[in-house]
């Protein structure tokens, strides 16, 4: 469930608190590592491209929040 207000992450429906604390640098690294693993697999290169994009978005957001 997403709250349409100021939060962009899922909220706990009972407490209205964020369900998790995002850490963009860690998320960027995690998605980059997964993309690099999948890039070597010729049947999942489409997924690796998607994960490279997510990694880039997380890295940019980390810079914006720094």
Secondary structure, DSSP 4 states (H G I P E B T S, - for coil): ---SSS--S-B-TTT-SBSS---HHHHHHHHHHHHHHHHTSTTSHHHHHHHHHHHHHHHHHHHHH-
